């Protein structure tokens, strides 16, 4: 047999072996199902992730799981929002938050004889708002009840799902590959607010308790119904004082921030931590001398940390 015919015979054997193995796998009829996936628990966890993102909280404005004890690395969250009281004479308080969260768990699928890793990506976009009113206790202290509402949507996709033949999938995969669901939340918050502003320095602090019940709706899979309670207690404080420099004929202030949030209920331990702490420092510019809408601009860099969690963010805020 010549060298050319030997190569041809070799590749023919390779082709026949490939066809045989594929046909044998397809004829087996075994269904790939998730091993210990507990999809319902995972969905509740995703709804819980939304619970971290619907409250204006500097500790959750930027999150990244670096060593999740849950075994599901790959959780990222970015939040944008804030709140303000209209004026002392009309103390209506309004707040709003928009956030993006990505959760990348890894499942294991098996047909009883073969196991394969199944990378997954859940993307969540949420928006929430709150309406409250300041009831003064003293000139510097007020209590603020808030009514909160929230909406969120989650889309799921298997990033490497093409390796499975469609008729080999268990029922869980019908949601995992392209599934979507929405969630809504209703609840409230109660804040104790202290403000002490003088020409020499400004100090303010807030103690906040939040409880918002979240529930899924609009899912395209009957096996996926999730719920969670977003419950937390947070303390936030900020100190501002002149640096001695001036810009735009106004003093430039330095800013120091401290925040700590204790998560409770379904959020406690859901991502491997029970609390988060944020330390921030920045600078504030005063443009109130000029006829512009923005009177103050503040830039603050923050470092957030907790068990298994670290995050860095830069916040930009303006006053009108």
Buried (B, 14 or more C-beta within 10 A) or exposed (E): EEEEEEEEEEEEEEEEEEEEEEEEBEEEEEBBBBEEBEBEEBBBBBBBBBBBBBBBBBBBBBBBBEEBEBEBBBBBBBBEBBBEBEEEEEBEBBBEBBBBBBBBBEBEBBBEEEEEEBBBBBBBBBBBBBBBBBEEEEEEEBBBBBEBBBBBBBEBBBEEBEEBEEEBBBEBBBBBBBBBBEBBBEBBBBBBBBBEEEEEEBBBBBBBBBBBBBBBEEBEBEEBBBBBBBBBBBBBBBBBBBEEEEEEEBBBBBBBBBBBBBBBBBBBEBBBBBBBBBBBEBBBBBBEEEEEEEBBBBEBBBBBBBEBBBBEBEBEBEBE
